[in-house]
Amino acid sequence: MELLLLGLVGALAWKLYKLWRAPHDAPLRSVTLCLLCATLSYPIAMPGGATGVDTVAGHGAAKLVQNVLLLFAMYFLMCFYLYSAADAEASRRRARKEAVVVGAVVVVITLAAVSVPHEVFAGSFSTADMTIPQIAVFYGGAGCYLTYVLGLAARWTRRYARMSRRPHATGLWMAAVGLGAMAVACAIRAVIVAVRWFEIDVPQRLMAAVAFLLVASILLFTAGITYSGVRARIASSKLWLQHRRDYRRLAALWELLAEAFPDNVLPPASSSAHDRRRARGVHRRYHRRIVEIRDGLVAISPYLLEDETGIGSPDVDSAELAARLRRASARIKEGALAPRRAVPLAMALGSDRAADVKQLIAVSDALVTDRAIPLTIKEAPC
């Protein structure tokens, strides 16, 4: 139970964050309300929560509130699929009709619950006396509605999973299997209600197995609806760490070029506090450093060129380029004039952006290694 509640709370927190960023997204609002109702229902089902609700609202109120919350959770789950359809007007009409259905079910189970003494209504599904019509209607009505919604949701999810690509398809298939298993568990519980209504004993092992299937399927469904988002966050975190690491490794090369050409260091785009906070982000600082290094390499290229074809050929390794950069920087400090025009040297370092950055990092690492070795400053051959 604690693991299930933890999974629901995590999924709810993730959806609340997304809803905060997109408050007008109707499908997202529906799935968030579904998770909210499901999350609120589980603490009430626990002994401490049930006792508290019963103390405030009367005996049996906790069980009724829990089941009503589950019914609303299923309704909002259906709304999620309805609002995800292309025809918005038809989806709203269907959602209103389904609201009437769930409202009718809530009224029926509420009347069934309040029409019996609270002593009869006490206990769990496995210990309730299903020979009492009101108790059978309470559990059977809720179970049938849950089976109806979960079956439809599993079919719709499976349809979306077939049309999607990974990683979204993987999460949708997990959710579809979880919904289907929940529908099967609820259907079995409805059959158990009918069997026990006729005073036929049901093995406790079967009811325990159905309860386990229900909990496992809810966990699988929760994992499925959060899978793609969690995977995207993991990928984003890996990229953040890589950019942070590369930003630091490029420091030696950036410092050399910024010292030689301080005008190439980009000024802040704005003086507002919001823009300053955004500018301090790792990705922005990383891309800004790449741009400043490329501009610096273009500016310093006249002091590096061996001939008119440049030094961006494969036979010039990072250590050699680092040594030439140090000599060029020393010449600039002495006030030497550029012997020839500048060329886009940075673009010659790699065939694409990734290769370019990789070689820039190699040059920066070579500068760090070369710091402990005194260089003999001499004029590069023209």
N, C-alpha and C positions, 0 to 999 in steps of 0.2 A: 504493500500500500504506500509506504514512504517513497519507494522508487518511482511508482506511478505518479504520485503527487509532485515529486521533484521534476520528472519529465514534463508534466503539464505546466508547471510554473516556468520552466525554462522556455518552453514553446510560447507561452503567453507573453513573457517578457520580450521575446524576439518580435512577435507580431505587434505588440504595443509600440515598440520602437519604430517599426515600419509604418504603423498607422499614424504615428506622430509626424512622420515625414510626408505621408500622403493621406491626409484626413478625409479626402473626398473619394477615395477608392472604395466603392461599394463592396466588391468581392472581398477585399482585405478586411473591411469593417465587419463583414459577416463571419469570416473565419476567426477573427479576433473575439467577437462576441460568443462564438461557439466554444472556444477555448476558455473564455472567462467563466461561462456557465458550468463547463465541465470541471474546471479547477475549483470553483466554489462548492460544487456538490460533494467533492471528496472529503474535505474537512468535516462536513456535516455528517458524513457516513461514519466517521471515527467515533469511538465511544465518548470522548470528551466533548466533541462538537455536538453530537446528538443530545447529550445530557443538557448542554447549555441551551440549545434551541428549545428542547422540551420544557425546560424550566421557565423560559420566557414566554413561549407561545402555547404551552400545553402539551400533554403527552401525545405522542404520535406525530407531532408537527414536523420533527426533524426528518422522518422518513418521507413524508409528503413533500416537503420542500426539496429534498434531495432528488426525488423522482421528477418533480416539476422542472427543476434545473436541468436534468438530463434531457427531458423532452424539449425544452427550449434550445439546448445545445444542438440537438438533432435538427430542429427547425432552422437554426442559423447555418448549420452545415449545408442543408438543402439550399438555403438562400445563396450561399457562396457559389454553388454550381449554377443556380438560376441566373445570378447577376453576371456570371462569367460568359453567358451566352451572347451571341451577336445582337439579338433583338432585345433591346432594353425595355421597350414597352410591354412586350409579351412576358418578359421575365418578371416585371413588376406585378402584372396581373396574376401570374402563377404564384408569386410569393404571397399575394393577398389571399388567394384561395387556400394555400397551404397554412396560412396563419389561422384561418377559420377552422381548419382540420385540427391543428394542434391545440387551439383554444377549446374545441369540443372535447378532445381527449383529456385535457387538464380538468375541465369541469366534471367529466365522468369520474375520473379517479379521485377527485377531491370529494365529490358527493359520496363515493363508496367509502372513503377513509373516514369521513366525519359521521357516517351513519352507523358505525359500530363502536362499542366501548373501547377505550384506549387499551385495556388489558388484552383484548383480542387482537388489536392492531400491533401490539408490541412484538418484538422478536425480529428475526431475519427471514430471508426468503426460504431458507432450508427448514425453518421451524414453524413458519406460519401455517395456520389451519386453512387449507385451500377448500375445504368442504363448506366453508362460509361463503356465500355468493359474493358479498362485497369484497372480501379479501381476494378471491379469484379474479373478480373484475379489475381490482386495483392492479394486481401484478400482471394479469393477462392483457389488459388494455394497454398498459405502458409497454409491455414486451412486444406486442404486435406493432405498435407505432414505431418503436425502435427498429424492429426488423424491416419494416417498410422503408424507412428513410435510409438506413444503412445499406440495404440492398440496392436502392437507386443510386446512392453515392458511390458504391463500389463499381457499379456498371459505368457510371459517368467517368469515374477516375480511370478505369481501365481504358476507356475510349480516348481520353486525353493522353494517357501514357503511350498508346500506340502512335499518336501523332507527334509526340515530343522526341527530343534528342537528349542524350546524356549531357549534364548530370540530372536534368529535370525529369527525364524519363525514369531514372532509377528511383528517385524519391516518390514519383507518382505510382510506380509499381509497388513499392513498399506500402504506400498509403492504401492502394487498392486491395492488396492482400489483407492488410489490417482491417479495413472496413468490411470485407467479405467475411473474415473470421468473426468479427463482432456481430454481423448479421446472423451467421450460423449459430453463435452462442445465444443470441436473443431468441431466435426461433426455437432452439432446444428448450430454453427456459419456458417459453410459451406452451410448448408441448407438455413439459413437466407440470405446469399449472393445470392443464386439462386432465392429465392422468391422475394427479393427486385430488382433483375435484371429485373424481369417481372413487376416492378412497383406495387407490392403488399405491402401494409403497414404491418409492424410487430410491435406489441405493445411494448412500451418502457419497460414495466414491464418484459416482456419475455427476452429482451436483458440484463436488469439489473440482472435478476435471473441467466442467463447464465454467466455473468461476475462474479457474486458472487460464482457460482459453480467452476469456473476456479481458482479463488484465493484460495478458501477453499481446493480444490484438490491439488494445488501446496504446500500449507502448510502441508497437510497430507502426501504427498510424501516426503517432506523435513524431516518431523518428522520420517517417516519410515526408511529412509536411515541412519539416525543418531541414531536411537533408541538403537540398540545393543551396539554401541560405548559409548553412554551416560550412559547407564545402567552399562556397564563394568567399566566406570570411577567412577560412584557413588559407586559401590561395592569396587573398589580399594581405594577410599577415606575413606570408612568406615573401611576397613582393616588397612589403614595407621593410622587413628585415634586410632583404638584399639591397634595397636602395640606401638604407641607413649604413650598411657595411661598405658599399661602394662609395658613398659620399665621403666617408672617413678615409678610405684608401686613396681617394683622389686629392686629398688635402695637400700633399707635398707638391704635386704638379700645379695645382691651383695657386698655391702661395708663391711659387716661383714666377708664374706668369702674371699674377696680380701685382707683384712687386715691380716687375718690369714695365707693365702697362696698367697702371691703376685706373685709367679712364675706361677700361673694358669691364670693370666691375659694375654690374647693373644696379642702378638706384632703386629704392622701393617704389612700387607702382602707385601707392597712395599712403597718406599719413594717417588714415583712419585706423582705429584700434582693431576693427574686424579684419581689415586687409593685412595688418601686421601679424595678427594671429594666423591667418591663412598662409602668409608667406613663411612662417616658421615651420610649416608642415614638412615632413621628411621628403615627400615626393616633389614638392615645389623646390625645396633647397637642392635636391639631387639634380633635377632638370636644369635649374638655374646654373649650377656648377658646371654641368656639361656644356651649356651654351657659352659660359665665360671662358672655359678652357679652350673651346674651339676657336673663339674669337682671339684669344691670346696666342694660340698656335699659328693662326693666320698672320697676326701682327709680327710674330717673332720669326716667321719663315724666311725672310730675306737674310737673316744671320745664320741660318742652318743649311741653306742649299749648297750642295756640292757642285751642281751644274744646273742647267735650265730645266732638266727633267725632274728635279726635286729629289728628296730622300725617302719618299714614301714607297720605296720598293721593298720586296720581301726580304732582301739580303741585309737590311738595316734592322738590327735587333733592338730590343727595348733599352738595354744597357748602353749601347752606342748612342741612341737618340737622347737618353738622359744625360750622357756626358756632353753632347753637343748643346743641349739646352742650357746646361750650367755655363759652358763657355760663352754662349750667346748672351745669357743674362749678364755675365761679367762685362762683356763688351758694351752692352746697353748702359750699364752703370757708369762706364768710363766715358759715355757720350759719343760712341761711334755711330756714324750715320749708316742707314740701311744701304747695302751695296747694290741691291736690285729690288724689283717690285715684289709685293706680297702675293702669295698663292694660297689657295684653300688646302693647306697641308693636312688639317684634321680629317678631311673627307678621304684622304688617301690612306688613312691608317687601317681601314677595314672595309669589307664589302657591304656591310649593312650596319645598322645602329648598334646591335649587340656586339658585333665584332669590333666596331669602333671603340665602344666603351671598354671592352675587354683589353684592348691594346693600350688605351689611355691609362687604365689601372696598372698594367704591366710597367709602363713608363714611370708612373708615380711610385710604384714599389721600388723600381730601380733607383730613383732619386733618393728614396729613404735609405737604401743600402749604400748608395754612393756618398752619403753625407759624411761618413767616417773616413773617407779616402780623400786627401787633399788633391785638387785638380790643378794642373798646370794650364793657366789661361794663355791660349794662343789664338791667333787669328785664323779663322777657318779659311781654307783655300777658296779662291774665287773661281 
